[in-house]
Amino acid sequence: MQMNRISKLALVGLILLCSVLVSSAELEFGHCERVVKRWADASSSSSSEEQHSNNKDKRSLQDLLFFLHVPRTGGRTYFNCFLRKLYDNAEECPRSYDKLRFNPRKEKCKLLATHDDYSLMEMLPRDKTSVMTIVRDPVARVLSTYEFSVEVAARFLVHPNLTSAARMAGRIRKKNVISTLDIWPWKYLVPWMREDLFARRDARKVKGVVIIEDANPYGMEEMLMPLHKYLDTPTAHDIIHNGATFQIAGLTNNSHLAEAHEVRHCVQKYKSLGELVLQVAKRRLDSMLYVGLTEEHRESASLFANVVGSQVLSQVVMSNVTAKSKTTKSEERDTVSESGSDKSEIKNGTTKVASDKIEAKSGTMTVKTLMEVYEGCSTHLRKSQGTRRVNSLKRISPANFTTETRTRVPREVIQQIKSLNNLDVELYKYAKEIFVKEHELVSKKIVSTSKRSIVDLQNVFGEMDDEKLWTVALMLLLLFLFFLFVNARRRRTSKVKI
């Protein structure tokens, strides 16, 4: 009888405890729902006000171009091989490439390129700012983030211990040099990975000879943190997963918004609330001047040249009508230090940038030549980055990351990445839809312009009499023969030199 009474009391107590826990969970969800909805409503209303006040075509380049650089999307190539060709040093916002926490309001400031998120728009003149970004397949972006974290952290393994490595990291922060360790998100990810690499190296020294049997670099636990463990860490959850969506929504852990941390925390805890953030991010993509895709590299570059590059070049031509060309002085700019970059390579690259910039600023560069410059520059950049990666990863050999090794990532890990990045998966699909529409629009415009040019030529030739037509044909023939003659002389000169 006594036992029954105790059992009943225990049951009642358990029921009450469950009720309290359920009630507490419901209260917390309710609070999170209100927080996220309030932020989403405020973001939507500000977007609507912006569209009303601007009353402009989103495809028109405004006074300031804000390049919202999502990490590991190929943005560095765009910055070096497109934007640095089109804009002068004086036109860049102070330390704009990745140096955070500055006030970009500056006279003649026309370019802002940074890993800062969309919340930076709170500091910018919205009605005079165009935004561009590049989006990447979430699986590839996460893998690339992991690989780059390891690559940069491995450079410090030349040091005997972590203390020495940390001391060296402090020294590389020189004037006019921005270290990778200053840049979000690497200022969090690289020290974390560096500490892990040193701990594993120390463990290998204690063990003595370590035989690596696994050919999959993403699972070499003796050498580095395995990918599947990396994905499930608090750091990865806070910074990497759904990183593109949070960055475009303005909700990263680097946000300028006071409520960003709470909103992000609520969305990470209650996945159903993520839809509100996703919708805001989609609307932001809709309003951007340019949205590129890493996977559609060639088409994206062409779209940028025709949508953004053409407008910058047009502005240069217009400004040159009223102002004389400036003489270019030394290329003193903030250099992104990658701990071990070849100095002669940087010097040669800077010289090339200067000559290309002079061509752009003189008004002689066209969309076609801009694309040619971009292709040459991007090829050079990929080679130098590839060499740097090989040299860095030698320190954790046999671990190595290539296109082929990515095929060894287990299917369940790929599925894990997709699940953890569900918002980015949907945002990427949406970005592809925008890209296809914009690509078709620009293609039609180019065809239309070509047709008009042909019609204009036909009209010009149609108005000529027979005598004038023969004169034009003879001049064209003479020009063609002169070109053949000059080309033949060049070939003969080349053979003599050899």
C-alpha positions in Angstrom: 0.0 0.0 0.0 2.8 2.3 1.0 4.7 1.4 -2.3 1.6 2.2 -4.4 1.3 5.6 -2.8 5.0 6.3 -3.4 4.7 5.1 -7.0 1.7 7.4 -7.6 3.5 10.4 -6.1 6.6 9.6 -8.3 4.3 9.4 -11.3 2.6 12.6 -10.6 6.0 14.3 -10.0 7.2 12.9 -13.3 4.1 14.2 -15.1 4.6 17.6 -13.6 8.3 17.7 -14.5 7.5 16.7 -18.1 4.8 19.4 -18.3 7.3 22.0 -17.0 9.9 20.9 -19.6 7.4 20.9 -22.4 6.0 24.3 -21.3 9.6 25.7 -21.1 10.4 24.3 -24.6 7.2 25.8 -26.0 8.0 29.2 -24.4 11.6 29.1 -25.8 10.3 28.3 -29.3 7.7 31.0 -29.0 10.3 33.5 -28.0 12.6 32.4 -30.9 9.7 32.6 -33.4 8.9 36.2 -32.3 12.6 37.2 -32.5 13.1 35.8 -36.0 9.8 37.1 -37.3 10.5 40.6 -36.0 13.9 40.6 -37.7 12.4 39.2 -41.0 9.6 41.8 -41.0 12.1 44.6 -40.4 14.4 43.3 -43.2 11.4 43.0 -45.6 10.1 46.5 -44.8 13.6 48.1 -45.3 13.9 46.3 -48.6 10.5 47.6 -49.7 11.4 51.1 -48.7 14.6 50.9 -50.5 12.9 49.8 -53.7 10.3 52.6 -53.4 12.9 55.3 -52.7 15.3 54.1 -55.3 12.8 53.7 -58.1 15.6 52.6 -60.4 16.6 49.6 -62.6 18.6 47.2 -60.4 20.8 46.5 -63.5 22.1 50.1 -63.4 25.5 50.4 -61.6 25.2 53.0 -58.8 28.0 55.2 -57.4 29.3 52.5 -55.0 29.7 48.8 -55.9 29.6 46.5 -52.8 31.1 43.1 -53.6 29.7 40.8 -50.9 32.4 38.0 -51.0 31.1 34.7 -49.8 34.3 32.7 -48.8 35.5 30.0 -51.2 33.4 31.0 -54.2 36.2 32.3 -56.4 35.8 35.9 -55.3 39.6 36.5 -54.9 39.9 35.9 -58.7 37.1 38.4 -59.4 38.8 41.0 -57.1 42.3 40.6 -58.6 41.4 39.9 -62.3 38.3 42.1 -62.8 37.8 44.8 -60.1 41.4 45.7 -59.7 41.6 46.3 -63.5 38.5 48.6 -63.4 39.0 50.7 -60.3 41.8 52.9 -59.1 43.3 52.7 -55.7 41.8 56.0 -54.8 38.3 54.7 -55.7 38.5 51.8 -53.3 37.0 52.2 -49.8 39.8 52.3 -47.2 41.3 48.8 -46.8 38.2 47.4 -48.5 39.4 43.9 -49.2 38.6 42.0 -46.1 39.8 44.5 -43.5 36.8 44.6 -41.2 35.2 47.2 -39.0 35.8 50.4 -40.9 33.7 53.3 -42.0 33.4 53.2 -45.8 31.9 56.7 -46.1 34.6 58.4 -48.1 34.7 60.9 -50.9 35.2 59.1 -54.3 34.8 55.7 -52.7 33.4 53.5 -55.5 34.4 49.9 -54.6 33.9 47.9 -51.4 35.0 44.3 -51.5 34.8 42.4 -48.3 33.8 39.2 -46.5 31.6 41.3 -44.3 27.9 40.3 -44.5 24.9 42.2 -45.8 24.5 44.0 -42.5 27.2 46.4 -43.7 24.5 48.0 -45.8 23.4 49.8 -42.6 26.6 51.8 -43.0 26.3 52.5 -46.7 24.2 55.0 -48.7 21.5 52.4 -49.8 20.1 54.4 -52.7 23.6 54.9 -54.2 24.9 51.3 -53.7 24.8 48.3 -56.0 25.5 44.8 -54.6 27.1 41.8 -56.3 28.0 38.3 -55.0 29.0 34.8 -56.1 27.2 31.7 -54.9 28.7 28.1 -54.9 27.3 24.6 -54.5 27.1 24.1 -50.7 28.9 20.8 -50.8 31.8 22.2 -52.8 31.9 25.3 -50.6 32.1 23.3 -47.4 34.8 21.0 -48.7 36.8 23.9 -50.0 36.4 25.7 -46.6 37.8 22.6 -44.8 40.6 22.2 -47.3 41.7 25.9 -47.1 41.6 25.9 -43.3 44.0 22.9 -43.3 46.2 24.4 -46.0 46.7 27.7 -44.3 47.1 26.1 -40.8 49.7 23.7 -42.2 52.0 26.6 -43.2 52.7 27.1 -39.6 54.1 23.6 -39.1 57.5 24.8 -40.1 57.7 26.0 -36.5 58.8 23.6 -33.7 55.8 24.3 -31.5 52.5 26.2 -31.4 53.9 29.1 -29.3 56.5 29.8 -31.9 53.8 29.6 -34.7 51.6 32.0 -32.8 54.5 34.5 -32.3 55.2 34.4 -36.1 51.6 35.0 -36.9 51.8 38.2 -34.9 54.8 39.4 -36.8 53.3 39.0 -40.3 50.7 41.7 -39.5 52.7 44.5 -41.1 51.7 47.9 -42.4 49.6 47.7 -45.6 49.6 43.9 -45.3 46.4 42.1 -44.4 47.1 38.6 -43.1 44.7 35.7 -43.7 44.4 35.7 -39.9 42.8 39.1 -40.0 40.0 38.0 -42.4 36.7 36.6 -41.4 36.0 33.6 -41.2 39.7 32.5 -41.3 40.6 34.5 -38.2 38.5 31.9 -36.4 39.0 28.8 -38.5 42.7 28.8 -39.1 43.9 29.2 -35.4 41.5 26.5 -34.5 42.8 24.1 -37.2 46.4 25.1 -36.5 46.1 24.1 -32.8 44.6 20.8 -33.9 47.4 20.1 -36.4 50.1 20.8 -33.8 48.4 18.5 -31.3 48.3 15.6 -33.8 51.9 16.2 -34.8 52.9 16.0 -31.1 50.9 12.8 -30.7 52.7 11.2 -33.7 56.1 12.1 -32.2 55.1 10.3 -29.0 53.9 7.2 -30.9 57.0 7.1 -33.0 56.5 5.5 -36.5 52.9 6.1 -37.7 51.7 4.1 -40.7 48.9 5.8 -42.7 46.8 3.2 -44.4 43.8 5.3 -45.4 44.1 6.8 -48.9 41.3 9.2 -48.1 42.8 12.6 -47.0 39.4 13.5 -45.4 39.7 10.6 -42.9 43.4 10.6 -42.0 42.9 11.0 -38.3 46.6 10.7 -37.4 47.4 13.7 -39.6 44.4 16.1 -39.3 40.9 16.5 -38.0 38.7 14.1 -40.1 36.0 15.8 -42.2 33.1 14.1 -40.5 34.2 15.3 -37.1 35.0 18.8 -38.4 31.4 19.1 -39.7 29.9 18.4 -36.3 31.9 20.9 -34.2 30.3 24.0 -32.6 32.7 26.2 -34.7 31.4 24.6 -38.0 27.8 24.9 -36.9 28.3 28.6 -36.0 30.4 29.8 -39.0 30.3 27.3 -41.9 26.9 25.6 -42.2 24.4 27.7 -44.1 27.1 30.3 -44.3 26.1 31.8 -47.6 22.5 32.3 -46.5 23.5 33.8 -43.2 26.0 36.1 -44.9 23.6 37.4 -47.5 20.9 37.7 -44.8 23.4 39.7 -42.6 23.4 37.2 -39.7 27.0 35.9 -39.4 28.9 36.0 -36.2 30.7 39.0 -37.8 27.4 40.9 -38.3 27.0 44.6 -37.5 23.4 43.9 -36.2 22.9 43.6 -32.5 20.2 41.0 -32.9 22.2 38.8 -35.3 23.5 36.3 -32.8 20.1 35.6 -31.2 18.4 35.3 -34.6 21.1 32.9 -35.9 21.0 30.9 -32.6 17.2 30.5 -32.9 17.4 29.4 -36.5 20.1 26.9 -35.7 18.1 25.4 -32.9 14.7 25.4 -34.6 15.1 24.5 -38.3 11.5 25.4 -39.2 12.4 29.1 -38.6 15.1 29.0 -41.3 12.5 29.5 -44.0 12.1 33.1 -42.8 15.8 33.8 -43.1 15.9 32.0 -46.5 13.2 34.3 -47.9 15.1 37.4 -46.8 18.3 36.1 -48.5 16.4 35.3 -51.7 14.9 38.9 -51.8 18.4 40.2 -51.3 19.7 38.2 -54.3 16.8 39.5 -56.4 17.8 43.1 -55.7 21.5 42.6 -56.6 23.2 44.0 -59.7 25.0 40.7 -60.4 24.8 37.1 -59.0 27.5 34.7 -60.3 27.9 31.0 -59.9 31.3 29.4 -59.1 30.4 26.2 -61.1 29.5 28.3 -64.2 32.9 29.9 -64.3 33.2 31.0 -67.9 29.5 32.1 -68.3 29.7 33.9 -64.9 32.8 35.9 -66.0 31.2 36.8 -69.3 28.0 37.9 -67.5 30.1 40.1 -65.1 32.0 41.7 -68.0 28.8 42.5 -69.8 26.7 43.6 -66.8 29.2 45.3 -64.5 32.4 45.7 -66.5 30.7 47.4 -69.4 29.1 50.0 -67.1 32.3 50.8 -65.3 34.1 51.2 -68.7 31.3 53.4 -70.0 31.7 55.6 -66.9 35.4 55.9 -67.6 34.8 57.0 -71.2 32.3 59.6 -70.0 34.7 60.9 -67.3 37.5 61.1 -69.9 35.5 63.5 -72.0 35.8 66.1 -69.3 39.0 65.1 -67.5 42.5 64.0 -68.7 44.0 60.6 -67.9 45.8 60.3 -64.6 49.4 59.1 -64.4 49.6 56.0 -62.4 52.0 56.2 -59.4 53.3 53.3 -57.4 50.8 50.5 -56.7 50.7 51.0 -52.9 47.7 49.0 -51.7 46.7 46.6 -49.0 48.2 43.2 -49.9 46.6 40.0 -48.7 49.5 38.1 -47.1 49.2 34.3 -47.5 52.3 33.5 -45.4 54.9 32.5 -47.9 53.8 34.2 -51.2 56.6 34.6 -53.7 57.7 38.3 -53.7 58.8 38.4 -57.4 55.4 36.8 -58.3 53.6 39.6 -56.4 55.8 42.3 -58.0 55.2 40.9 -61.5 51.5 40.6 -60.8 51.4 44.2 -59.5 53.1 45.5 -62.7 50.6 43.7 -64.9 47.7 45.1 -62.8 49.1 48.6 -63.3 49.4 48.3 -67.1 45.9 46.8 -67.4 44.5 49.5 -65.2 46.1 52.2 -67.4 44.4 50.6 -70.4 41.0 50.5 -68.6 41.3 54.1 -67.3 42.4 55.5 -70.7 39.1 54.3 -72.1 40.6 52.0 -74.7 39.6 48.7 -72.9 36.5 47.0 -74.2 34.4 44.2 -72.8 36.2 41.8 -75.1 39.7 42.9 -74.0 38.5 42.9 -70.3 37.6 39.2 -70.7 41.0 38.5 -72.3 42.8 40.2 -69.4 40.6 38.3 -67.0 41.4 34.9 -68.5 45.1 35.5 -68.5 45.1 36.8 -65.0 42.9 34.0 -63.6 45.1 31.4 -65.2 48.2 32.9 -63.6 46.4 33.2 -60.2 45.2 29.5 -60.3 48.8 28.3 -61.0 50.3 30.4 -58.2 47.5 29.2 -55.8 48.1 25.6 -56.8 51.8 25.9 -56.2 51.2 27.4 -52.8 48.8 24.7 -51.9 51.2 21.9 -52.9 54.0 23.4 -50.8 51.7 23.9 -47.7 50.3 20.3 -47.8 53.7 18.8 -48.1 53.9 19.3 -44.3 51.1 16.9 -43.7 51.9 14.4 -46.4 50.4 12.0 -47.5 47.2 14.2 -47.0 46.5 16.1 -50.2 43.4 17.7 -51.7 42.6 17.4 -55.4 39.5 17.1 -57.6 40.1 13.4 -57.6 40.4 13.0 -53.8 37.0 14.7 -53.4 35.4 11.6 -55.0 36.6 9.6 -52.0 34.4 11.5 -49.6 31.9 8.9 -48.4 28.3 9.3 -49.6 26.9 9.6 -46.1 29.3 12.5 -45.4 28.1 14.3 -48.5 24.5 13.8 -47.3 25.5 15.1 -43.9 26.8 18.3 -45.5 23.6 18.7 -47.5 21.4 18.2 -44.4 23.5 20.7 -42.3 23.4 23.2 -45.2 19.7 22.8 -46.1 19.2 26.6 -46.4 22.2 27.0 -48.7 21.0 24.2 -50.9 17.7 26.0 -51.5 19.5 29.4 -51.9 21.9 27.9 -54.5 18.9 26.6 -56.5 17.4 30.1 -56.4 20.7 31.7 -57.5 20.8 29.3 -60.5 17.4 30.5 -61.6 18.4 34.1 -61.3 21.6 33.4 -63.2 19.8 31.6 -66.1 17.4 34.6 -66.5 20.2 37.2 -66.5 22.3 35.1 -68.9 19.4 34.8 -71.3 18.7 38.6 -71.0 22.3 39.6 -71.7 22.6 37.1 -74.6 19.5 38.6 -76.2 20.8 42.1 -75.7 24.2 41.2 -77.4 22.4 39.5 -80.4 20.1 42.6 -80.7 23.0 44.9 -80.7 24.8 42.8 -83.3 21.7 42.8 -85.5 21.4 46.6 -85.2 25.1 47.0 -86.2 24.6 44.9 -89.2 21.5 46.8 -90.2 23.4 50.1 -89.8 26.2 48.9 -92.0 23.7 47.7 -94.6 22.1 51.2 -94.5 25.5 52.9 -94.9 26.5 50.7 -97.8 23.1 50.9 -99.3 23.4 54.7 -99.6 26.7 54.5 -101.5 26.9 54.5 -105.3 29.0 52.0 -107.2 32.1 54.1 -107.4 32.2 54.6 -103.6 31.7 50.9 -102.9 34.6 50.0 -105.2 36.8 52.6 -103.3 35.9 51.1 -99.9 36.5 47.6 -101.2 39.9 48.6 -102.6 40.9 50.2 -99.3 39.9 47.1 -97.3 41.9 45.0 -99.7 45.0 47.2 -99.3 44.6 47.1 -95.5 44.4 43.3 -95.6 47.5 43.0 -97.8 49.4 45.4 -95.5 48.5 43.2 -92.5 49.8 40.1 -94.3 53.0 41.9 -95.1 53.6 43.1 -91.5 52.8 39.6 -90.1 55.2 37.9 -92.5 58.0 40.3 -91.5 57.4 39.6 -87.8 57.7 35.8 -88.4 61.0 36.3 -90.3 62.3 38.5 -87.4 61.3 35.8 -84.8 63.1 33.1 -86.8 66.3 35.2 -86.9 66.2 35.8 -83.1 65.8 32.1 -82.4 
